[in-house]
């Protein structure tokens, strides 16, 4: 999500089994509610743990993500969304329409674009566990663009019990349906955040494009490290103690370019 990433070179081919990816992030993760704050580090945390109904691809187009199919009525007032089969929360419970409606409402109360979209919404209708409708008071082109917006605040889907938390109160339950499970017991603000692969996550069948498409996890564990001193972070990368460095400072690019094992992306 940063403007540039430095990575230590690795052998070509599949990542080794039981692998751990170590990343120095641009900031320390102190808050874990991506709806409560617009901080980019928390947004990035959200993309690890949660999923979205729609997502923006590399061309800037909004594509279905958790949604299998959707229909818009001829008068542009009713959006009918059907979720993909087999979507599960990290606790093994199925993702339902009620979860998504509650998540949209909480996000829509906090995010500026969500607030604007919600001003057009007349009601939500739960059709069945996988299908729900967004009924508008008047037509607007905001619905798909808002639900697929790529940055803070991202409309991440959460279980209903979590999404019913007051928008001005931080959540403590980090259950999501995304590709990684947040290891809250290993979270040490000021040091590291840990994520492990959710082995029941079902990526979309199409190839990844931007934030859309199939999110195929190739590592078992990701560790976000917080190293506030830039030179120390650079040294850790050069020594192979970490694999990625997000947004290294511009004045240290020459140091990174001199090492043949480091690649700037």
Order of alpha helices (4+ residues) and beta strands (2+ residues): beta-beta-alpha-beta-beta-beta-beta-alpha-alpha-beta-beta-alpha-alpha-beta-beta-beta-alpha-beta-alpha-beta
